[in-house]
Amino acid sequence: MEALPARARAYVVRVTVLGLLCPLFLVPSVPVSPPGGARFSWWAVALLAAVYAGCERLARSRPAAAPHPGGTFHPVLLAGAFLLPPSAAALVALPGALLLPVEQRPYLARRLWRAGRLVLAVWAASRVHLAVGGRDAVADCDVPGALGTAGAAVLVFCLVLTLLDGGIPAPGVLPRGRRIPAPAAWWRLFLGSLAPITVHGLAGLMMALLWRSPYGPVAALLVLLPMGVSWWAFAQYHRERAAHQATIRALVQAVDIKDGYTRGHSERVGRASMMIARELGMDDERVEVLRFAGILHDVGKLGVPTRLLTKNGPLTPEERRVIELHPEYGHEMVRGISFLGEARAAVLHHHERLDGAGYPYGLAGSQIPESARVVAVADAFDAMTSTRSYSRARPVSVALEELRRCAGTHFDPRMVAALVRAIGRDGWHPAVTADDPRPATGGTRSTAAPGPAAPVAGRPGARR
C-alpha cells in the first residue's frame, strides 16, 4: 500500500475494517432460525461463498475476458442477501474478494478495497431486504412481494457501491484508475451501474426463490448458466474490441514512423474530437467513433511521399495536388473496417470547407458529414498548436481566435464553439510533435516561440 497517498490508504483501511466488522463480530449473534422463517445454516454460506469465488476465478482466468465493470457474478452475492441474515450474507463475498488475484498494483490495497466494499454492500442490501419483509416473501415464494423487496435491496446495493467509489480520495484503487470527483459524476456512475446490477438482482432473486422451493439449491445454481453465457458474450465483445484497438494502433504507428514531425498528432486530434463530441452531448458510443475518426484522419499519408510531408517551405501546386490525395487514400484503407462507422466519412471529408472551397470533393455546408466537421476543427487546432517542419506552434489562445475567425466560412461554428468551451473549462496540454529541443510544458500554452502562422487547411502550403 506504499504507492498510495496517505489519505487513500486511510480510506481503504477504514472501509476494510468496517467490512470485516460485519461478518466477524456479528455472525456469532445470528440466530439459528432468524425472523422470516429462513433457516440459517453454515453450509449455505459456504456453498454460496465457494460458488461466488469459483465463478469469479473462472471468469478471470481468461486473459481476453476482462471482468465486467459491474461484477461478473453479483447474482450469487445478492442471492445470499435475499436468503441469509445480513452478517452471514456478508461472509459470502469475503473469501472470493480476498483470495482472487488482482491485475494491477498495489495488490494488497486492491484486494482489501474489493473485499471491504463488497461486504458492506451485501450487508446493507441484506439489512434492507430483511427490514422491508423480503425474507418472508422469499420463504413463501411470493413472487410479486419478493420483486418489490428485492428491488429495494438492489437499489441499496448499487447506492453503497457508488458512494464508496465516490469517496476514494485518489485514483489508484478504483478499476481502470477511475476517480469520481463530484456528486454529478457519482450520479452518472450510479445510473450507469443500476441497470446491470438490477439484472443481476433479478437473477439473484430467481436463485433465492428456487433455493426455497421444493427443487432446492441445485435448481438455484442452474440460474448461473445464463450468467455464464452472458459472461462469454462479454468476453467475446472484449476480445473484438481489443482487436479493433490493435488495428488502429498499428495504422497510427505506421503514420507516425513515416512522418516524425507529426508524431502524436493523431492521438491529440482524437482527444480534441472527443472533447467536441462530448461538449455537443453525443452519446458515449458516438464519442468513441469520433475519437477513432480523429486518430485515423491522416492514415492516408502512408500513400504520400515522405519528402513532401517533411519539406521545409511552401509546396508547389503539383506537390499540393499529391498531398490532397491523402483523404482518398485513407478512405480506401479504412472503408472495409466496419466497426469504424461514420469515422470513415470523416477520414475522407475532414479537409472539406463549409464554403465549398475544400477538398477532395468541394462539399459545402450540411453536405459535409458531421463527423468530418468535428475532425476538421480538431485537426486544425492541433496543427496550429504544434511545431512542424514548416511552422512553429502558436499559443492556444491565438489558435482558438483563428478558429473563431474562420468559423462560418472554413469551419462549422458549432464545432468551433464546442471546442472553445471545452478548452476553456478543461484546458489543453499541447506537445511539440518532433525531436525539437524546446519541448512544451503542461498548461494551456506551448513554450515554443511563436513564429510564422501555422497553415490552416485550404491555404497555400498547408499539409495537414
N, C-alpha and C positions, 0 to 999 in steps of 0.2 A: 504493500500500500504506500511505499515511499514515494512513488511517482505522483500521487495525488496531492493537491493542495490541502492544507490543514483543515480548512472548512469542509471540503468534500469528504475528507477522511472522517471527521467527526460526525457528519451527517450519515454516512454509511454505517458507522458503528451504532449510532442511535437507532436507525431503522432495523439493524440486525438484532440488537438487544431486545427491542420491542417485539420483533417477530419471534424470537426464541422464548420470550416470556409466555406467549400464547399457548404453545403446546407443553412446555416443560413444567410450568408452575401450575397450570390449571387442569391438566389431564388427571392427576390423582383425585380431583374432586368430582370427576364425571360419574354420574350415577349409572348403574347397570341398565336401568330402564328409564331413560330421560323422558320428559314431557313429550307428548305426541305419539307415544306408543312405539317408537322406533327403537328396537332392542339394540343396545350398543355391544359391539364385540371387537376385540383387538384383531381378530383375523380379517375383518372387513377393512380396517385401517391398513393392515399390512398388505392385503391384496391390492387395494386401490393405489397405495404408495408404490408397490412393485410394478403395477401396470403403467402408472404415470412415468416412472423412471425408465422402464424398459422401452416404452413408445418414444419418449424423447431421445433416448440413446440411439434407437434405430433411425430416427429422423435425422440426427446429427452425424450419423456415420457415413452419410453420402456426401462427398465433397461438393457436388454440384447442387445440392439441395440445401440452400441456406435456411435457417429456422424462420418460420413465419413470424413477422413482426408482432402479431397478436398472441403468439404462443401456439405451438402446433397441437398440443393435446390438453388444452384447458377444459374440455368437457369432463375429463376424469376428475380434475380439481373441483369443478362445480357440482358434479355428481356427489362427491364427498361432502360438499357444503349442504346439499339437499338431504343427504342420508344420515349424517353424523352430527353429534354435538359440536359446537364451534371449536373447542380446544382439540378434539380428536380430528376434525376436518383439517385443521391447520397442519397436523402431522403428515397428511397425505403429500403435501408439497415439499416437505423438508428434505427427505433423502435424495430425491432426484435433483433438487435445486442445489444442494451442497456437493453432490458427488459428480454430476455431469461436467464434462470439460467445458472450458470457455475458450473463445477463439483469439482474444486479444489481451494484452497486459493492461492493467495489473490484474493477474489471475485471481488472487485471493479476494481483492476488493469486489471484483465482478461476481464471484461466487456468493460472497456474503450479501451483496446487494440483491442478487436474484433470489436468494433464499428469504431474506427479510421482507421484500416487497410482496412476493407470492404468498407467504404465510400470513401476513397482515391482511391481504386482500381476501384470501379464502376465509379467514377467521371472521372478518367483518361481514362478508356475504352470508356466512352461516348464521351469525347472530341475528341479522335482519330477517333471514328466512325463518328462523325459529320464532322471532318476535311477532311476525305477521301471520303465524299459524300455518306455515308451509309444511312443517313436519307432519301435521295431521292430514293435510291434503295428499301428501305423498303416500303416507301409510294407508289411507283409504282409497288410493288410486283415483282421486277426484281430479280429473284432468282439467276442467275449467278453473277450479280453485287453485290447482297447482301451477297453472300458467301465470296467474297474477302474482302469486307469491314468489315464484321463480324469477319473474321479471324484476321485482324489487331487489332481489338478491344480486341479479346480474348487473343492475344499474349501480349498486353499491360497489361491487367487484371492480367494475370499469372505473368508477369515480376514484376509488382508493389508488388504483394503479396510476391514474392520471395525476392525482395530487402528489404522490410520491415521486413520480418522474419530474413533475414541475418544480419540486422543491430542491432538486440537486443543484448545488452551487458551482459545479464545474462539469465540463463535457466529457470527462474521462471515463465515466462508468456507464452512461446510457448507451444502448445499442446504437451503432453507427456514429458514435460521438455526438449524438443529438443533445442540444440544450434547449430548454423551454424558458425563454427569458421573460415572458409577460403573460398575464391572465388570458389575453386574447389567443396566444399560442397554446395555452393549456386547453382552452375551449376547442380549438381546432383539433388538438390531439385527442380530446375526449370524443368528439363527434366522429373522428376517423377510426377510432378503435371500438366504438359502440356497436357498429353493425357486425363485424366479425365475432366479437365476444357474445353478442346476442344469439348468433347462430350456434356458437359453442354452448351457450346456456341451454338452448333447446335440445341439443344432443345430450347434455348432461342431465337434463330433466327426464328425457326418454330413458337414459340409463337407470336413473333412480326409480322411475315407475316400474320398469321391468324387474329391477332388483327386488322390489317389494311385492311383485306379482307372483303367482304360482310358478312362473318359469324360472325365477331365481337369478343369481349373479351371472351364470353362464350366458343366458339370453341378454343380460345387460351389457356384457362385454362385446357382444356381436355388433352393438351400435358403433363400435370403434372401426368396423370395416369401412363404412363410408368415409370416416375421417381419414383412414389410410389412403383411400382413393383420392381424397381432396389433397392430402399432402403430396402424393405422387404427381398430381396435376400441377401443383405449385412448384414442385421440383423441376418439372419439365419446362414450365414457364421461366424459371430462374436460369436454367441451362440455355434456353433460347436467347434470353436477354443477355447473358454473358457472351454468347457468340456474336450478337449484334454489336456489343461494345468492343469486342476484339476486332471485328471488321472495320469499325470506324477508326479505332486507334491505328490500325495498320495503314489505312488510307492517309490519315493525317500525318503520321510519321514519315510516310513517303514524300509528302509535300514539304515537310519541314527539312528533310535531308536535301531535297532538291534546291530549296530556296532558304538558305540560312538566315537571310535578313528578315524574314517574316516568321521565324521560329516563335511559336507561342501565339501568333496572331489568330489562328483558327480557334484555339481554346478561348481566347478573350472575346472573339466575336460571338462564340456560342454563349458565353456568360452574359454579354450585353444583350443578345437576342432574348435570352431567358428573362432578364430584368424587364425588358419592354413588354414581353408577353404577360408576365405576372402583373405588371402595372396596369395592363389593359383588362385584367380579370379573366384571362383564359384559364381553362381547366388544366390540371396537372399533366394530363396525357398530351395535350397540345403544347404545353410549355416544353415538355421533353422533346417533342418532334422539332420545335423551333430551335432548341439547343443543338440538335443534330444538324439542322439546316445551317446554323451559324458555323459549326465546326467543319462542315464539309463544303462550304460555299466555294472554296478555292481549289477543290480537288482537281479541277480541270487544268490547273497549271502544270500537272505532270506531263501534259502534251505540249507545253510551250518550251522553247529552247531556254536553257538556264542563262545564257548570256544576255537575253532580253530582260529576264526577271531581275538581274543584278546590275544592269547597265547604269552607269553614272550619267546624269544629264537627261535631257528630253529624248523621247522616242521619235523616230522618223515616221511618216504616215504608213509606210509598209510594215514597220515593226509594230506600230499600234494596231494595225489590222490583224496581225498574228496574235497579239496579246488578247484582242477582243474575241478570239475564238474560244477562250478558256471556259466560259459558261457552257457552251455547247459540248465541249469535250467532257466537262464534268457531268453534264446531264446524261451523256451516253454511258459514262462509267457507272452511274448510280441508278439509272432508270429501272434496272432489273431487281433492285433491292426493295422488296415490297414493304418492309416494316418502316421505311423512311416516310411514306405517305406524302404529305404536301411539302416536305423538305426537298423533294426532287424538283418541284417547281421553283423553289427559292434558289437552288443551285443554278438553274437555267436563267432566271429573270432578275437576279439581285443587282444587275447593272442597268436595268431599265430606269427611266426617269419619269416623274409624274407629268412632265410637259411633252413627253414623247420623243425626246432627243437622246435617249439612251440606246443600249444595245443588249442583246443581238437582234431584236425584232422591232424596236421602236414602239413598244406598247406605251399607252398613256393612261393616267388616272386609274379607274377601277378595273381596267383591263389587266393591270399588273396584279398578280396574286398577292394576298395579304401577307403571306409568309415571306415573299420576296421583298415587300416594302419594309418589313421588320428588319430583315438581314441587311438591307441596303443602308439603313441608318446605323446599325451596329458596326458594320464593316467600315463605313466612312469615319465614324467616331474613333475606332481603334487605329485606323490608318493615320489620322491626324495626330493622335497622342502617342505614336510610336516612332522611333527613329528608323529610317530606311536608308537604302543606298543612295537615294536621290533627295532626301529631305530629312530635316531634324524634327523632333517631336514638338508639338505645340502644347501649351498648358491646357488643362481640361476646360477651364472657363472659356478660353478662346475657341476651342473646338466646338463647344456647345453653342457659342454665339454664331459660329459659321453654319452649324446645322440649322439654327433658327432662321438665319438669313436665307438659306436655300430651301426652307420649308415652303411647300406650295408649288414650287417650280421643279425642284430636283427630288425632294423627299416628301413623304406623306407627313403633314403637320401633326397628325395624331401620334405617329410613332416617335417623332422628334419630341413632342411634349411629354410622352410617357418616359422616354429616356432621361430627359431633363429632370423630371420629378423623382425618378428612381435614384439618379446620381445625387441629386440634392439631399435626399433622405439617407442613402446608404453609403455615398462616396464612391470613388473609383481609385483603384491602385494599379496604375499602368506600369509596364516594364519595358525597358529598351529591348528591341527584338533582334539584336545582333550581338556579336562579340565586341561590344562597344566598351571602352574603358570608363564610361560615365554612366553607371547603372542608375536607374530610377529608384527612389526610396518610397516607402509607404506614404500614403496620403492621397490627396486629390490633385497633385501637380507633379509633373515629371521634372526631374532635376536636369534633364538635358537642356542645354541652352537653346532658346527659341531661334530658329533660323528661317530659311525660306518656307513659305506656307506649304504644308503637306497637300498634295493634289487631291482634289475630290473627283470621283468618277465622272467622266464626261469631259474633263478639261484636258488640254494637251499635256502629254507626259504622264498622265495618270496610269497606274498599272495595278490597282487593287484587284 
